[in-house]
Every structure is written in structure tokens, then in C-alpha cells.
Amino acid sequence: MATQHSRSAARLMMAPAVFLLLVWMLIPLCLTLWFSVLDYRPLRGTFDCCEGFGNYTRFLTSSSFQSSVITTLLMVGGILLITVIGGILLALLLDQPMWGQGPVRILVIAPFFVMPTVSALVWKNMFMNPVNGLFAHLWEAMGLQPLDWLSQLPLFSIILIVAWMWLPFATLILLTSVQSLSSEQLEAAEMDGAGPFSRFFYMILPHMARAITVVILIQTIFLLSIFAEIFVTTGGAFGTRTLTYLVYQRVIESQNVGLGSAGGIIAVILANIIALVLMRVVGKNLDA
């Protein structure tokens, strides 16, 4: 049991790190809040402190805002669907005894450590290129017309690229959950006549509920800020402009720092709302 003295000493030792973390987070946030009420366009030499909430109004009422929010939600939902279902299937597969199980697990987890920019470039040039890509050669071998993935199926292409990167993370978490399930319970259910599907739906899947919740919560937080994959592949064109990319365009391409800062604050607020909703709805499994 920790004494009052040890708890005080622990707080004292943690205080510098907590203070630096707060400063690291609060200074950019405060600057963004300040810029969001300014008419700040550096290339035009404009710096007006009387804009107020006009930037927020213009950002929310722009024709691009609603479409970018819908695109963001579709992209996050598609990636979660692929990673959760694929992660469950891979976790069940990797839990089975096989030759070279260790190296296979390492190879499955490896894509998670690839940088997003590198991953997007590999998929863009090696797989999805309509002339020299692997998919183009496969399509030609089957007598089909090759697809220009990034212009004909842009949203699905980015979902596929990002899901490939996040699938190892989901697999690792879900594999840990599967391995924590008692083998004696599964053997007893099998002896009682329960088939593979019955064991999966009534024993394995309920046991994995907490791990699935963790995967959904963590991935959603990070996926709401997808940027590098879009920047490298489509540049926000063909209906792939998410809310994060819209903020980037307002700040960098339009050189309207005030409008982009307002969009950044709106994006933070929406992300927190989504996180709270998920904690209320999905996070109930963590208390079970």
C-alpha cells in the first residue's frame, strides 16, 4: 500500500513531465484559437483583429464542409469495418498451430511500422498504377480492362491503403484476446456438441468484445486525422477531401490562416464529440 509520503513524491516527480505536456498542448491550441478570430492572410499582408466568429461561420456554411465531414465518416467507417472483421479472422488463423508461426506473426504485424507516406507511395506506384501496377497486370491476365484505382475508385483505394496499415494493430490486440480465452472451456463446449460456428458466436466473439471496443476507440481517434495517404495519392481530389485535408487547403493552399484555424478548432470539437459518443455507446463493453 502506498503511503501519503510516497504518493506525494510520485506526484512531485511527475509534475515536470505533466507541466511540459500541458505547455506543449496548450500553446498551439491557444495560438489556433487566437488565429481563428483573425483575418490573417500572410501573402496579402492582411492581419485584422476584428474578424470575430466570421471565420467559423464561413467554414461551417461553405459547400465543402458538409461533403468533407461525410467523406471523413465514410472513410473511418470503411477502415474500421475492414480492420475489425479482418483482424478477427487473422487472429483466429494465427492462433492455430502452424509451421513457422513466429515469423508469420511478425510478417503480419510488419505493415503497422511502415510510414504512412511510404505505404501510400508503394500502393500508388506498385499496386494501383493503371499501366505498370500489379493489379493492372492481374486484370490484363484475366482479360479485363485495368482500373485507374485512384480516379475510378478513389475513396475505396484510400480505405484499402489505410486499412492495410491498421489491420496489424487490430490483429495484434484481437490475437491477445483470443489467446486469453481458456482452452478448457472450448474443449468442454466441443465435447458437448457445439460446432465451430456456435463456439465462435457464443464463446469467442463475446470474449473478444472488450478487445474489439479498444480497437474501435483507438483507431477512430487516429483515423479522424487521416492526411498523408490522401496527400500522396489523390491530393484531396475525386471526392477524397476529408475535414483534416480541408483545413490544410484553407491554411496552405488558400493562405487563409484565420479560416483554417477556425476549421481546425471545429475539427477538434467534432472529434471530441465522436469520441464521447463512442465512449458512451461502444465503451460500455469496457465496464462489463
C-alpha positions, -999 to +999 in steps of 0.1 A: +000+000+000+014+034-010+018+059+019+009+095+017+046+104+015+052+080-015+022+094-033+034+130-028+068+120-040+053+104-071+033+135-079+063+157-074+084+136-098+056+135-124+049+173-122+077+184-146+066+160-173+029+169-169+037+206-170+058+202-202+030+181-218+004+208-209+025+236-223+032+215-254-005+211-260-019+244-247+004+268-266-006+255-301-042+253-290-042+289-277-025+302-308-050+284-330-079+299-310-064+334-314-057+330-352-093+317-356-108+351-348-084+370-371-085+378-407-049+366-412-037+361-448+001+364-449+005+366-487-019+395-489-004+412-459-038+411-441-038+410-403-072+422-390-081+415-353-118+423-358-130+391-376-147+376-345-166+344-353-169+352-390-143+325-398-163+299-381-195+309-399-178+309-433-162+275-426-194+259-414-215+273-442-191+265-470-201+240-496-170+219-489-176+214-451-206+190-453-190+169-480-157+167-461-175+155-429-194+128-449-162+117-466-144+115-432-171+094-417-173+071-447-136+066-447-133+059-410-163+036-411-149+016-441-115+013-425-130+001-392-151-024-409-122-039-428-098-039-399-122-053-373-135-081-395-101-088-410-084-086-376-108-112-361-102-136-390-064-132-389-064-135-351-083-168-353-059-180-381-027-171-362-040-187-331-039-221-348-007-242-346+012-239-378+048-242-391+068-210-388+041-194-366+066-168-351+078-154-385+043-154-399+031-133-370+060-109-375+052-105-412+015-099-404+023-072-379+051-055-400+029-032-421+019-012-390+055+000-387+056+014-423+054+052-425+021+063-440+037+083-468+059+053-478+029+030-476+008+053-498+036+056-524+041+018-526+004+012-531+001+041-556+030+030-578+034-007-573-002-019-570-027+007-583-008+022-612-031+017-642-002+009-665+026-008-646+008-018-613+004-053-601-034-050-602-032-038-638-012-069-648-036-092-630-066-076-647-049-080-681-041-116-673-078-122-667-087-104-700-102-074-682-096-037-687-072-023-660-087+002-635-073+036-627-079+030-590-072+065-577-096+082-601-122+055-607-124+041-571-106+069-551-124+065-517-122+027-517-085+029-527-076+051-497-097+030-474-078-001-487-044+016-482-051+028-446-068-004-436-037-024-448-017-003-423-041-006-394-050-042-398-019-055-380-027-033-350-062-048-348-049-083-353-024-079-325-049-067-300-075-093-310-050-121-311-040-113-275-077-115-266-082-149-283-052-164-266-065-153-232-096-175-237-094-207-217-089-237-240-106-259-214-139-240-220-136-245-257-128-282-253-158-286-230-181-269-255-168-291-283-174-323-262-209-311-255-215-310-293-210-273-301-198-268-336-172-243-348-197-215-356-215-220-323-182-218-304-173-186-323-205-167-319-214-178-283-179-180-267-150-165-288-168-134-301-183-123-267-149-128-251-133-105-278-159-078-272-136-057-249-107-060-273-129-050-303-140-020-283-104-010-277-096-013-314-125+008-324-119+036-299-081+038-306-084+036-343-112+061-346-092+087-327-063+084-351-083+078-383-102+111-379-070+129-388-060+109-420-038+132-441-006+117-455-023+090-476-046+115-492-019+140-498+003+114-516-023+097-536-053+119-547-044+153-533-080+156-520-095+152-555-122+128-567-142+132-535-115+122-511-112+155-492-116+149-455-121+175-429-084+174-420-074+179-456-099+207-460-083+226-431-049+220-448-062+235-480-076+266-463-043+272-445-016+262-470-032+264-504-056+294-498-032+310-474-061+319-451-047+312-417-077+325-398-102+304-417-080+273-415-075+278-377-113+281-373-117+248-392-090+232-370-110+241-339-142+228-354-124+196-363-112+192-327-147+198-314-162+173-337-135+147-329-142+151-292-180+147-298-174+115-318-151+102-291-176+109-264-204+092-283-182+061-289-173+060-252-210+061-243-221+036-269-192+013-276-172+018-244-199+001-223-181-031-231-151-019-211-172-018-179-187-053-185 
